[in-house]
Amino acid sequence: MDTGILTDGPERSHRRTGRSRRAGQSRGLEQKPFRQPRMTYRPIEIISADALEDIHNASLTILEEIGIDFMHEEAKAVLKRAGADVEPGSDRVRIDRGLIMQALTTCPPEFTMHARNPAHNVRFGGDWIAFAQMASAPNCSDMDGGRRPGNQQDFRSLVKLAQSFNIIHLTGGYPVEPVDLHASIRHLECLRDFATLTDKVFHVYSLGKERNRDGIEIARIARGVTDEQLERQPSVLSIINSSSPLRLDTPMLQGIIEMSSRNQVIVVTPFTLAGAMAPVTLAGALAQQNAEALAGIAFTQLVRPGAPVVYGGFTSNVDMKSGAPAFGTPEYMKAANVGGQLARRYNLPYRTSNTCAANTLDAQAAYESVFSLWGAIMGGGNLIKHAAGWMEGGLTVSYEKIILDVDLLQMVAEYLEPIVVDTDTLALDAIRDVGPGGHFFGTPHTQARYRDAFYAPLLSDWRNYETWSEAGGPTAYEKAHRLWQEALAQYEPPPLDPAIAEEIDAFVARRIAEGGAPTDF
Amino acid sequence: MDTGILTDGPERSHRRTGRSRRAGQSRGLEQKPFRQPRMTYRPIEIISADALEDIHNASLTILEEIGIDFMHEEAKAVLKRAGADVEPGSDRVRIDRGLIMQALTTCPPEFTMHARNPAHNVRFGGDWIAFAQMASAPNCSDMDGGRRPGNQQDFRSLVKLAQSFNIIHLTGGYPVEPVDLHASIRHLECLRDFATLTDKVFHVYSLGKERNRDGIEIARIARGVTDEQLERQPSVLSIINSSSPLRLDTPMLQGIIEMSSRNQVIVVTPFTLAGAMAPVTLAGALAQQNAEALAGIAFTQLVRPGAPVVYGGFTSNVDMKSGAPAFGTPEYMKAANVGGQLARRYNLPYRTSNTCAANTLDAQAAYESVFSLWGAIMGGGNLIKHAAGWMEGGLTVSYEKIILDVDLLQMVAEYLEPIVVDTDTLALDAIRDVGPGGHFFGTPHTQARYRDAFYAPLLSDWRNYETWSEAGGPTAYEKAHRLWQEALAQYEPPPLDPAIAEEIDAFVARRIAEGGAPTDF
């Protein structure tokens, strides 16, 4: 089979199953083991150290002089106790630079997130890279089924795909919003699926403190650990988006309080679209991004010094003709690069994303995504959110795009693998043996290495034009359509202790019986 | 019109024509002026300085101990005189490292290529980037006309497109091989088209010395300069491909002699496909690339010290299942990065390429091309060959791919534009005015800047899904199909002194009457 995803023969399957059982990976997929890529060379510095300081100082001036709205009484009380200037009768909080910079000193530069399968633990910060599946799409789509609002069946299929591909290191939220589940109990059903259909790290939405607490508890049960161990070993993460410009709303601040106080991971990501929620100039949008990020990050440290936190950047531009958000643009790449410089300035892990605005899996979807990855990877991104599946500026998760992105991510990982330069690889003996005018294909040096010498892509069709035409001229989109179905057919749930599964079910049943969580968030 | 390529209204057209006449650019295209991007930050160093020295030393050992075939008597005589070890009765030449490194000392690190329109001169080396149109495809294709062998009409249309887009800085050879022209006079017809349908720098094939001489003479006439001025101001370039492994054939060596002796530009590019014409290991393929490149580059300096020369890298891998060449792969990206490190080690301009292996303008065409550009740009490429139009590993030039690539190249150029960080762009006043919870769209700061704030792509469709669907759900491929036709319809030949046009015609007529050039190359 020339599918890129191979069904193993019996003997091979046996061997692979042994391996995959140990690692808790799906069998039957021809892919490399679960492993985080590392950015082994220096990220791009697209602006000078002076310009970086100008952005840094502008953002501190914003926090000192303009202030930021913390829309939560408890949060304001925490900030006031720490010495911030809370405007009476208002949510406006002004924070001086000394307080911000002092709070940042306790942020851990690197940490590990613990999955229920320890082989799937994820390292954040330093030169580590982690790819998270796309999150929070209201719609999903595939080539046959078309575009449709999210539902539980698609949610589950998409989570299974996240489990199936080793290059997807964690899930980053609901790949699609299952609107057929009532909002009060949706998080319980989804969290159970995250904890059972995958054994990777998962995300908990900050949409009311009950949801944070339920997510933390399900992660604890799934890992079979005590509260104390869970606090020592962060296991869930939550994305905190500021309501740009310069606002942190109640559920987000509750989320920080719930998560950070339990030493779980917060990713603070302002959504600063230049020209809309942020200045039209990149420098201004980045100064505002930085102000909002630093405010949220500092707040995590006021809640609990040392709590793991990630600097998130999501600055892009809008189409100035229509106001539509644009992604994977030159401006997006630049912002992703500068975001990395800012995060490194504060010695924080850096979150960025793999995005596009395309409506179908055409050339645009691919070039916007690869430009996004170029900005993210060269910018030193540690956590790449929305790494697989993102379409339409986030309004749809596409099954085929997941396959395209898996291929792109695997290629990026391969690109980051160091080139081995030694006597063996320099191959002087082989070059001597072949000599001028010869050919290397049949040489022992080639034969001993050719199987694993190069990355074998999932989608790329390298047949010549005639052969490709005779086969019907398939596009990458069509091939991707076949591959996700194969992957889903091969999916096997990762092993789970039945007692733990029972405990999760009991917890979910009890919480559903209690009515779940308030829906007035 | 929402086409990306706007037809100007009368008043605007008048203004733009004035500008474009000065610059000799086609009017009617909504694009930035002709300008070379610059790589303003440090290229990626993907291997260590030690590993780079290991490759360098291995390549010098190859030249010293294994040797390289110079398949031309005059070339061997030049090398012998310089002190190389020419094996009697053989083409094998062994060159010691002292001789190679001595020869390299006279290579100019930067130089200017002179177009007949001085506004289109191109700077090579340093941090300058130049994009050349795709070259040497046997076939061309478009969405309506399908795939067909090259012919003069398509050749001309493609050259007109190279003239039409300011981001294409030069032509790099025949965009398609016009096989309806007899091989003996094909170069004369093509060179006349290059010299008249465009006013940009062009390429001369090294396929027998007559062709080099005819190309140099047509460039001289077109520029209206003397032989002496032409020698002071390099005006044509020729790509020299080694016949890997380790061979330089007769027409290539004649090409170097003809071009370098007249101080015209040579680009030495080994075609080292790892696993086929070079070792399967990247380090070995790069050592061989470097040996072949250094041999050709050193030879240019033996012909004429100081002659302008470019270090070319074209190392990629093959599909080990089929032997088909692969492009835009992780291995290609790595090789492109290392090639740049090698070129910079010798203080030489670096040539790399924008390639893909796709058979149609789908996601694959886009991601392989953007990965190629990622490798090329982050590798510090100065001359990016095949930058617009390349499909199928070079077997076809696609009209639609030219539009896609123009868009990609414009985005890369925009990405490389420095971010301005100053009081105005940091926008503290705008942020203060808008305040928490506001919106920037209508602010004076935004209104004053929004028109030119962001890159406006040719192809990206940023409409929402519903609007896009109602419009028929067009793909980037379909939009590209419309845009090249619009560009071609708007093409105007660049101004040319009638006396010069006559002189070119007379030269071409005379040379055709003489029978053109031998076809036994």
Interface residues (C-beta under 8 A of the other chain):
Chain A: D2 Y41 R42 I44 E45 I46 I47 A51 D54 I55 A58 T61 I62 E65 I66 G67 I68 D69 D91 R92 R147 S243 P245 L246 R247 A274 G275 A276 M277 A278 P279 V280 T281 L282 A283 G284 A287 Q288 N317 V318 D319 M320 K321 S322 G323 A324 A326 T329 P330 E331 M333 K334 V338 A357 A358 N359 T360 L361 D362 A363 Q364 A365 A366 Y367 E368 S369 V370 F371 W374 M378 E392 L395 T396 L404 D407 L408 M411 V412 E414 Y415 E417 P418 I419 V420 V421 D422 D424 T425 L426 A427 L428 A430 I431 R432 V434 G435 P436 G437 G438 H439 F440 F441 H445 T446 R449 Y450 R451 A453 F454 Y455 A456 P457 L459 S460 D461 W462 R463 N464 Y465 W468 S469 G473 T475 A476 Y477 A480
Chain B: D2 Y41 R42 I44 E45 I46 I47 A51 D54 I55 A58 T61 I62 E65 I66 G67 I68 D69 D91 R92 R147 S243 P245 L246 R247 A274 G275 A276 M277 A278 P279 V280 T281 L282 A283 G284 A287 Q288 N317 V318 D319 M320 K321 S322 G323 A324 A326 T329 P330 E331 M333 K334 V338 A357 A358 N359 T360 L361 D362 A363 Q364 A365 A366 Y367 E368 S369 V370 F371 W374 M378 E392 L395 T396 L404 D407 L408 M411 V412 E414 Y415 E417 P418 I419 V420 V421 D422 D424 T425 L426 A427 L428 A430 I431 R432 V434 G435 P436 G437 G438 H439 F440 F441 H445 T446 R449 Y450 R451 A453 F454 Y455 A456 P457 L459 S460 D461 W462 R463 N464 Y465 W468 S469 G473 T475 A476 Y477 A480
